[in-house]
Amino acid sequence: MHDEQHVEKNFMSPLDNDAARALQKILSGDGTEWSGAERTAWTTFILSLFFRNPENVTIIKDHIRQVWEQAMSALEADYAARRLPIAPETFDGYEALINPAAAEIGASDFLMKTIANERVGRTIFDMHWTRHPLEHSKFPLLTSDRPIIMPWGLGDTRAYIALPVSPTVLFVAAHDPAFARSLAGLKQTELVEVLNMAVVCQARKFVWATDDSRLEFVRRHIGTVPDRTIITEAQKQESLAAARGEHAVELDHNRDATPPAP
C-alpha cells in the first residue's frame, strides 16, 4: 500500500485534477487558446495513459524490485569495504534502517518520472491539437484500458495520437496540421469504426461503451494485437548489471517510453 499511497498523494491526484479541467475544455468545445499550464496538464495525462494500467504498473514494480534486490546483494557482498563512517557496522544493521517499502517507493518514483518524461512530453506539447465532434456517427466511440491510438513512434513525421474522450468527441494531436483536416473529410461512421477497432484490439481486460450493442464486436476483437513494450529486455539487463556494480552506465528508460504500436 505504501507505493500506491505514494503515487496517489504525490502525483496522481494533482494530475487528475489538472487533467479534469483540461478535459472539460475539450468536451465543451472551448476554442480559446490553450495556456501553457493546460497543455502541460493534458500532455502529462496522455503520457500517464501509456502506463496507468495494472499490467504495466506490475511490470515496472517487479523490475525495480529486482534492481533493488541485485543492488542489496552486491552491497552485502562487500559491505565493510563500502560502508560509510556514519553507517551501521553490520549489513544487518544497515538493512534495519531501510524503509521496508523502499523498493516499491522506488518503483513508484520511477513510474512518475517516466510519465513526466520531459523529452517525450515536450514532443506531445508541441504537436497540433484538435477536437473532433463525431455525433453524426451511427456508432459511439468506445474506450478501453488501452485508449491511446498511436500507430507510429513520436519521432515519425506521420505520428499522431488519437484519444476518445467521450462517446462523441475525439482528441487528436499530430505533427502535421493537415492530418486533422483529413479526418474532417472522412465519413464519421467509418472513422469511428476504425478508431473503435484500434481501441478494442489493443485492450486487455476492459472496454467501455454507452450500452451493450457492440458486445459481440468487442468479444471478437479484444486483445488481438500485442501490448506495447514498456521496458525492453535490453534495458532490464542493463539496469540489473548496473545494480550489481558490474559497470557504470547512464540509464535512460524513458527513451522507449512511448514505442510505436505493433
C-alpha positions, 0 to 999 in steps of 0.5 A: 500500500505504501507505493500506491499511497505514494503515487496517489498523494504525490502525483496522481491526484494533482494530475487528475485534477489538472487533467479534469479541467483540461478535459472539460475544455475539450468536451465543451468545445472551448476554442480559446487558446490553450495556456501553457499550464493546460497543455502541460496538464493534458500532455502529462495525462496522455503520457500517464495513459501509456502506463496507468494500467495494472499490467504495466504498473506490475511490470515496472514494480517487479523490475525495480524490485529486482534492481533493488534486490541485485543492488542489496546483494552486491552491497552485502557482498562487500559491505565493510569495504563500502560502508560509510563512517556514519553507517551501521557496522553490520549489513544487518544493521544497515538493512534495519534502517531501510524503509521496508517499502523502499523498493516499491517507493522506488518503483513508484518514483520511477513510474512518475518520472517516466510519465513526466518524461520531459523529452517525450512530453515536450514532443506531445506539447508541441504537436497540433491539437484538435477536437473532433465532434463525431455525433453524426456517427451511427456508432459511439466511440468506445474506450478501453484500458488501452485508449491511446491510438498511436500507430507510429513512434513520436519521432515519425513525421506521420505520428499522431495520437488519437484519444476518445474522450467521450462517446462523441468527441475525439482528441487528436494531436499530430505533427502535421496540421493537415492530418486533422483536416483529413479526418474532417473529410472522412465519413464519421461512421467509418472513422469511428469504426476504425478508431473503435477497432484500434481501441478494442484490439489493443485492450486487455481486460476492459472496454467501455461503451454507452450500452451493450450493442457492440458486445459481440464486436468487442468479444471478437476483437479484444486483445488481438494485437500485442501490448506495447513494450514498456521496458525492453529486455535490453534495458532490464539487463542493463539496469540489473548489471548496473545494480550489481556494480558490474559497470557504470552506465547512464540509464535512460528508460524513458527513451522507449517510453512511448514505442510505436504500436505493433 
